[in-house]
C-alpha cells in the first residue's frame, strides 16, 4: 500500500505504474478526494478557532460597555 502523500506528490508516476501493471485506479480521484479532505479539515480548524476565541471572551465578568 502506498502512502497518500506519496501518491499526491507523484500522481503521474503512480498512474503510469498502474497502467504498466494493467491495473485500474482512479489516481486523479484519489488526489481530488485528499485535497477536498484537507480543505474540509482547514475549514473545521478555522471554525474551531473561532469557537475557542468566543469561549475565551465569555470567561469572567463582562464589562458594562460590552453588555
ABEGO torsion letter per residue (X at the ends): XBBAAAAAAAAAAAAAAAAAAGBBBBAAAAAAAAAAAAAAAAAAAAAAAAAAAAAAAABEBBBAAAX
